[in-house]
């Protein structure tokens, strides 16, 4: 820990990447394809940023079925483009780092390589918190909640299997469920939602299509879902279908949430201007890290757009980063932070993030509040470029 006065002299010395193979607990899929396969290690890219002997850690979650970034592209993007762009810069200058990233990897239509950028940005937040001995929320002066309720994920199940999946979540204390749809026909998707509602008649329930529908199909599904007291219909349309989203929002009987559509804060600004958004999903990695995610959340608040929270099947580093963000903006509805449901964070030391009865405690330790065993990181590391 250093004094606040010494923070101004803290400069970035090194950025190191480690692709690690983490044990997968159970299989998981979205409309685009498989996310995790039981028995096959889940690859996560961990990033260590070093400044004057202090370190911070971040995480990227490569899911080609969800977005275009792969483990290979994340490693090479950070090692060959992002790291050289920020070496020697002040560690505290998060805004300047974001600008340097945009110059190194252009934004294109919305944002370039958000998962890679997020891992470094989160690591810098962790480093700064550790340097000052305070949790990330204190860096921002913003922490409205001490706990965040989680939702149990029901993915790719037939109607007959759903009751067991819901029972498992309920046995662990979960009171909210998120159902992945867009995987089958509309009738089959509806049957899965119906089965979840029958197995958990009093639970909060929302669905996520991961861009799996057309406008007409989404409208039909929205009317079906309304029968089962579904609170929110998340990302039913392709991310860039702004006109379709506006039409859907105007006619849907349930609120529609945007996830993949909101990469950069400016994307949310576009939907707000066109009156085409009910709910904005805050997601750290999708938006390039905590710096840009805070801008997106603040814009949503100031625009009267409701916020919900989600993650990318993160391990504990990503889980903690999301909890700090959601606590800062007081998100009080259940969130999709499902990493613990599908993989094990073997690199983490001690209790890290505490989850009990489906409720996560926002970490109070310095930085992210997750202790990383670097020797274990090296042991778990794989050379993804050689595969």
Secondary structure, 3 states (H helix, E strand, C coil): CCCHHHHHHCECCEEEEEEEEECECCCEEECCEEEECCCCCEEEEEEEEEECCEEEEEEECCCCCCCCCCHHHHHHHHHHHHHHHHCCCECCCHHHHHHHHHHHCCCCCCCCCHHHHHHHHHHHHHHHHHHHCCEHHHHHCCCCCCEEEECEEECCCCHHHHHHHHHHHHHCCCCEEEEECCCCCHHHHHHHHHHHHHHCCCCEEEEECCCCCCHHHHHHHHHHHHCCCCCEEECCCCCCCHHHHHHHHHHCCCEEEECCCCCCHHHHHHHHHCCCCCEEEECCCCCCCHHHHHHHHHHHHHHCCEEEEECCCCCHHHHHHHHHHHHHCCCCCCEECCHHHHECCCCEECCCCCEECCEEECCCCCECCCEECHHHHHHHECCHHHC
